[in-house]
């Protein structure tokens, strides 16, 4: 069993306080994992992080019929093709799901080599069908040992699932060309009002719906986190299923910042957490009936 005992991924501090025990897939609170807030910079994160305890995997049902996600990612590919003018030779996507974005990107840069890292094996098979010209690796990026140098990295809605986000982000940075760019999306923030299709009203809604989640920045804090590894070229936002998704296009820094030593978001993030209702029974979180039926009807919905 792999256990990640992480200092704060943003500032490196070990000075943190308990927010709540982490939740498991069965909605019970975990005896071993905790959600903590850093007293130094204010990041909310899971520590320790023990992926095998979550009992959680993505499957093809996690994306519904694909119509909404497909339209969204087609638009993303169009924006990226307008903003990235260089000839790309090597593209990787970390967590491509069924490969919808990769398919659109491959059409924009048909001569580029494309490698997709999708740890859910059944989903990886579908990605291979959708993007037959790509190399699809049924593993996480950390597990892969990929030796290439990427001109473009795609990470859409996956970095909050990384059990050690700092370690993986540094590995991504090392795997990029000197002038490489990365497009990264996130809709999971400590002040979020909803994830895709899911309102956030309780601690469980924010922290427990997807038991793989590991970090909750606020939006301003997240931009500063990205600047530790990359130069922020542009960012934009759009809405899907009631969830505001933020996309960031960044260029690789020549030297990453070791740890952030600037503003603390402790007060802001504590206030964001205080708006949430406590769950009276952690095994029966407060939620509307349609919401409960939806999250219990599939391996994963939203987030």
C-alpha positions as CSV (number, residue, x, y, z in Angstrom):
1,X,0.0,0.0,0.0
2,X,1.4,3.4,-1.0
3,X,1.0,6.1,1.6
4,X,1.7,9.8,0.8
5,X,2.7,11.7,3.9
6,X,2.8,15.2,2.4
7,X,3.8,18.6,3.9
8,X,1.8,21.4,2.5
9,X,2.2,21.1,-1.3
10,X,2.2,24.9,-1.7
11,X,4.5,26.2,1.0
12,X,6.1,23.0,2.5
13,X,4.9,23.7,6.0
14,X,4.0,20.9,8.4
15,X,2.0,23.3,10.6
16,X,-1.6,22.4,9.8
17,X,-4.9,21.8,11.6
18,X,-7.7,19.3,11.1
19,X,-10.7,20.2,9.0
20,X,-12.5,16.8,8.9
21,X,-11.6,13.2,8.4
22,X,-11.5,12.3,4.7
23,X,-14.5,10.5,3.2
24,X,-14.5,7.1,1.6
25,X,-16.6,5.9,-1.4
26,X,-19.2,4.4,1.0
27,X,-19.7,7.9,2.5
28,X,-18.1,6.9,5.8
29,X,-15.3,9.0,7.2
30,X,-11.9,7.4,7.0
31,X,-10.1,6.3,10.1
32,X,-6.7,7.1,8.6
33,X,-6.9,10.0,6.1
34,X,-7.5,13.6,7.1
35,X,-8.4,16.9,5.4
36,X,-6.2,19.6,6.8
37,X,-5.7,23.3,6.3
38,X,-2.2,24.8,6.3
39,X,-1.7,27.4,9.0
40,X,1.1,29.0,7.0
41,X,-0.4,29.5,3.5
42,X,-4.0,28.3,4.0
43,X,-4.1,25.4,1.4
44,X,-6.7,22.8,2.2
45,X,-5.3,19.3,1.4
46,X,-5.5,15.6,2.2
47,X,-2.7,14.3,4.5
48,X,-2.0,11.5,4.7
49,X,-3.2,10.4,1.3
50,X,-3.7,6.7,0.8
51,X,-5.2,6.0,-2.7
52,X,-6.0,2.3,-2.0
53,X,-8.4,3.3,0.7
54,X,-10.7,5.3,-1.5
55,X,-12.2,2.4,-3.3
56,X,-12.9,4.7,-6.2
57,X,-12.3,4.4,-9.9
58,X,-13.5,6.2,-13.0
59,X,-15.4,4.3,-15.6
60,X,-16.9,5.2,-18.9
61,X,-20.2,6.1,-17.1
62,X,-18.3,8.9,-15.4
63,X,-18.7,11.2,-18.4
64,X,-22.4,10.5,-19.1
65,X,-23.3,10.3,-22.8
66,X,-20.4,12.6,-23.6
67,X,-22.3,15.2,-25.5
68,X,-21.7,18.1,-23.0
69,X,-18.1,17.2,-22.4
70,X,-17.4,16.7,-26.1
71,X,-18.8,20.1,-27.1
72,X,-16.9,21.7,-24.3
73,X,-13.5,20.1,-25.3
74,X,-14.0,20.8,-28.9
75,X,-14.2,24.5,-28.0
76,X,-11.1,24.2,-25.9
77,X,-9.2,22.7,-28.8
78,X,-10.3,25.6,-31.1
79,X,-9.1,28.2,-28.6
80,X,-5.7,26.4,-28.1
81,X,-5.2,26.2,-31.8
82,X,-5.7,30.0,-32.0
83,X,-3.3,30.7,-29.2
84,X,-0.5,28.2,-29.9
85,X,1.1,29.1,-33.2
86,X,4.2,27.0,-33.0
87,X,4.6,23.6,-34.7
88,X,4.1,21.0,-32.1
89,X,6.0,17.7,-32.4
90,X,5.2,16.0,-29.0
91,X,1.9,16.2,-27.1
92,X,1.0,14.4,-23.9
93,X,-2.3,14.4,-22.1
94,X,-2.5,13.3,-18.4
95,X,-5.9,11.9,-17.6
96,X,-7.6,12.1,-21.0
97,X,-10.7,10.1,-20.1
98,X,-12.3,8.8,-23.3
99,X,-9.9,10.9,-25.4
100,X,-12.3,13.6,-26.6
101,X,-9.9,16.5,-26.2
102,X,-7.0,14.4,-27.6
103,X,-9.1,13.7,-30.7
104,X,-9.7,17.3,-31.3
105,X,-6.1,18.3,-30.6
106,X,-4.9,15.6,-32.9
107,X,-7.0,17.1,-35.7
108,X,-5.4,20.5,-35.1
109,X,-1.8,19.1,-35.1
110,X,-2.0,15.8,-37.1
111,X,1.8,15.4,-37.4
112,X,2.5,15.6,-33.7
113,X,3.2,12.4,-31.7
114,X,0.6,12.1,-29.0
115,X,0.8,10.0,-25.8
116,X,-2.1,9.6,-23.4
117,X,-1.8,8.5,-19.8
118,X,-5.2,7.0,-18.6
119,X,-5.0,4.7,-15.6
120,X,-8.6,3.4,-15.9
121,X,-8.0,0.5,-18.3
122,X,-11.5,0.3,-19.8
123,X,-11.5,4.1,-20.3
124,X,-8.0,3.8,-21.9
125,X,-9.4,1.3,-24.4
126,X,-12.1,3.8,-25.4
127,X,-9.5,6.6,-25.7
128,X,-7.4,4.3,-28.0
129,X,-10.5,3.8,-30.3
130,X,-11.2,7.6,-30.3
131,X,-7.6,8.5,-31.0
132,X,-6.1,5.5,-32.9
133,X,-3.0,7.4,-33.8
134,X,-2.0,8.0,-30.2
135,X,0.0,5.9,-27.9
136,X,-2.3,5.2,-24.9
137,X,-0.6,4.2,-21.7
138,X,-2.9,2.5,-19.1
139,X,-1.1,4.0,-16.1
140,X,-0.7,7.3,-14.3
141,X,1.9,9.7,-15.5
142,X,3.9,9.1,-12.3
143,X,3.9,5.3,-13.0
144,X,4.8,5.6,-16.7
145,X,8.5,6.4,-16.7
146,X,7.8,8.4,-20.0
147,X,11.2,9.5,-21.4
148,X,10.0,12.1,-23.9
149,X,10.1,15.9,-24.1
150,X,6.7,17.5,-24.6
151,X,5.9,20.6,-26.5
152,X,2.4,20.6,-25.1
153,X,1.0,19.1,-22.0
154,X,-2.8,18.8,-21.4
155,X,-4.2,18.3,-17.9
156,X,-7.9,18.9,-17.7
157,X,-9.7,18.3,-14.4
158,X,-7.2,15.9,-13.0
159,X,-4.6,17.7,-10.9
160,X,-6.8,17.8,-7.8
161,X,-6.8,14.0,-7.9
162,X,-3.0,13.7,-7.7
163,X,-1.9,12.1,-4.3
164,X,1.3,14.2,-4.4
165,X,0.5,17.2,-6.6
166,X,3.9,18.9,-6.0
167,X,5.9,15.8,-7.0
168,X,3.8,15.1,-10.1
169,X,3.8,18.8,-11.2
170,X,7.6,18.8,-10.9
171,X,7.8,15.7,-13.0
172,X,5.6,17.4,-15.6
173,X,7.9,20.4,-15.6
174,X,10.9,18.2,-16.1
175,X,9.2,16.5,-19.0
176,X,8.5,19.7,-20.9
177,X,10.6,21.3,-23.7
178,X,12.4,24.5,-22.7
179,X,9.7,26.5,-24.5
180,X,6.9,24.0,-23.8
181,X,3.4,25.0,-22.9
182,X,0.8,23.4,-20.7
183,X,-3.0,23.8,-20.7
184,X,-4.5,22.9,-17.3
185,X,-8.2,23.1,-16.2
186,X,-9.7,23.1,-12.8
187,X,-13.2,23.5,-11.3
188,X,-12.4,22.3,-7.8
189,X,-11.8,25.3,-5.5
190,X,-12.4,25.7,-1.8
191,X,-14.9,28.5,-2.5
192,X,-16.7,26.6,-5.3
193,X,-20.5,26.7,-5.3
194,X,-20.8,23.6,-7.5
195,X,-19.0,20.9,-9.4
196,X,-20.3,19.6,-12.7
197,X,-24.1,19.0,-12.0
198,X,-23.5,19.0,-8.2
199,X,-24.4,21.8,-5.8
200,X,-22.0,22.3,-2.8
201,X,-23.9,22.9,0.4
202,X,-22.1,20.6,3.0
203,X,-18.7,19.5,3.9
204,X,-19.4,16.2,2.2
205,X,-20.4,17.9,-1.0
206,X,-17.0,19.7,-1.2
207,X,-14.7,17.0,0.2
208,X,-16.5,13.6,0.0
209,X,-18.4,13.3,-3.3
210,X,-15.1,12.3,-5.1
211,X,-13.0,10.6,-2.5
212,X,-9.9,10.8,-4.8
213,X,-9.8,14.6,-4.4
214,X,-6.6,15.8,-2.7
215,X,-6.3,19.6,-2.9
216,X,-8.6,22.6,-2.6
217,X,-7.0,25.9,-3.4
218,X,-8.9,29.1,-3.7
219,X,-8.8,30.6,-7.2
220,X,-6.2,33.3,-6.5
221,X,-4.1,30.9,-4.6
222,X,-4.2,28.4,-7.5
223,X,-2.9,31.0,-10.0
224,X,0.0,31.7,-7.7
225,X,0.6,27.9,-7.4
226,X,0.8,27.6,-11.1
227,X,3.3,30.5,-11.3
228,X,5.7,28.5,-9.2
229,X,6.3,26.2,-12.2
230,X,5.0,28.2,-15.2
231,X,4.5,31.7,-16.7
232,X,0.8,32.3,-17.0
233,X,0.1,33.3,-20.6
234,X,-3.7,33.5,-20.5
235,X,-6.7,32.1,-18.7
236,X,-10.4,31.9,-19.4
237,X,-13.5,30.5,-17.8
238,X,-16.7,28.9,-19.0
239,X,-19.7,27.1,-17.4
240,X,-20.7,23.4,-17.8
241,X,-23.6,21.9,-15.9
242,X,-23.6,24.8,-13.4
243,X,-19.9,24.5,-12.7
244,X,-17.4,27.2,-13.6
245,X,-14.3,25.8,-15.2
246,X,-11.1,27.8,-15.4
247,X,-8.6,27.1,-18.1
248,X,-4.9,28.3,-17.9
249,X,-2.4,28.3,-20.7
250,X,1.1,28.5,-19.3
251,X,4.7,28.4,-20.5
252,X,7.5,26.5,-18.7
253,X,9.6,28.5,-16.3
254,X,13.3,28.0,-16.6
255,X,13.7,27.4,-12.9
256,X,10.7,26.5,-10.7
257,X,10.2,28.2,-7.4
258,X,10.9,25.8,-4.6
259,X,8.2,27.0,-2.2
260,X,5.8,29.9,-2.1
261,X,6.6,32.4,0.7
262,X,4.1,35.1,-0.1
263,X,0.5,35.8,0.9
264,X,-1.3,33.5,3.2
265,X,-4.9,32.5,2.3
266,X,-5.6,30.9,5.7
267,X,-8.3,33.4,6.7
268,X,-10.0,33.4,3.3
269,X,-10.1,29.6,3.1
270,X,-11.3,29.2,6.7
271,X,-14.2,31.6,5.9
272,X,-15.0,29.5,2.7
273,X,-15.1,26.3,4.8
274,X,-17.3,28.0,7.4
275,X,-20.1,28.5,4.9
276,X,-20.7,24.8,4.7
277,X,-23.2,22.9,6.7
278,X,-22.0,20.0,8.9
279,X,-23.4,16.6,7.9
280,X,-25.7,15.4,10.7
281,X,-24.9,11.8,9.7
282,X,-21.8,11.2,7.6
283,X,-23.4,8.1,6.1
284,X,-26.4,10.0,4.9
285,X,-25.1,13.4,3.7
286,X,-27.7,16.1,3.3
287,X,-28.6,16.4,-0.4
288,X,-31.6,16.6,-2.7
289,X,-33.1,13.3,-3.7
290,X,-32.2,13.6,-7.4
291,X,-28.6,14.5,-6.3
292,X,-28.3,11.4,-4.1
293,X,-29.8,9.1,-6.8
294,X,-27.3,10.4,-9.3
295,X,-24.1,10.0,-7.3
296,X,-25.1,6.6,-6.1
297,X,-26.1,5.4,-9.6
298,X,-22.6,5.3,-11.1
299,X,-19.0,4.9,-10.1
300,X,-18.5,8.6,-10.4
301,X,-20.4,11.7,-11.5
302,X,-19.0,15.2,-11.8
303,X,-16.2,16.8,-9.8
